[in-house]
Amino acid sequence: MTGPRWRDRASPNHGPRRGVPAVDMLVLHYTGMPDAAVALDRLCDPDAQVSAHYLVEEDGVIWRLVPEDRRAWHAGQSQWAGDTDINSRSIGIELVNPGHGPDYRPFPESQMAALETLCHGILARHPIPSRHVLGHSDVAPDRKLDPGELFDWRRLAGAGVGLWSQAWDLSPPSAPELDALMRRFGYADAGPASVAAFQRHFRPNSVTGVADGETWARLIDLVKQAGLG
């Protein structure tokens, strides 16, 4: 099996990282655009003021856009574990996919395989804990849905990138219990948007925004896996 194909296109949209000793987050996005060419043009347009470190096409081509030691502009207004400057502490990866709408589709094998290779390299270079491998919707649940419930987080975790849980069911939590554990894991709160973001990542078969017993069981399991309680 051949490895991914690499391409370079320098984006001007980046700056120095601010006040962080090391990169410790990996944030995945979908482009939400019809094809790679349109996405690349936008990520490299100085007027757009957006970028990512990498873009992965559906056929497995990986584009290097911003050096890893620079702060790419991919997360926007976001939060995780109390930090609101996610761009300074993260690597951002864009996956070509039209996004939520009539053309939203699963991420193909060639794209996922290339992503695994890319992520393994990033994790070898940076001290990123498993609970800090996240989607844009995890760090910005009130604004973003990507990469969404069709992204195969379970597969990625099985390849050693991120966390997954198959915990099944418990009695639903009280509101204070839910809020405390969601915040401990890293979410800003336990509101419906944050619960939906958690489900979109860790229980994608049913994204309701309501913390049922299965959601609660998986949250407890993931907190334990992350060594947080």
RAZI-V134112 format. One record per backbone hydrogen bond with DSSP energy under -1.0 kcal/mol. CO is the residue of the C=O (numbers start at 1). NH is the residue of the N-H. If there is no record, write none. Layout:
CO/NH
CO/NH
This chain:
5/62
7/64
12/14
15/71
25/91
26/134
27/93
28/136
29/95
35/39
36/40
37/41
38/42
39/43
40/44
42/45
45/48
53/65
53/66
54/94
55/63
56/96
57/60
61/57
62/7
63/55
64/9
65/11
67/70
71/15
73/51
80/83
83/80
89/24
89/25
91/27
92/53
92/54
93/29
94/56
95/31
97/32
101/104
108/112
109/113
110/114
111/115
112/116
113/117
114/118
115/119
116/120
117/121
118/122
119/123
120/124
121/125
122/126
126/128
129/132
130/133
132/26
134/28
135/139
136/140
139/79
140/143
140/144
146/137
148/151
151/153
152/156
153/157
154/158
155/159
156/161
157/160
174/178
175/179
176/180
177/181
178/182
179/183
180/184
181/185
182/186
182/187
186/81
191/195
192/196
193/197
194/198
195/199
196/200
197/201
198/202
199/203
203/206
210/212
212/216
213/217
214/218
215/219
216/220
217/221
218/222
219/223
220/224
221/225
222/226
223/228
224/227
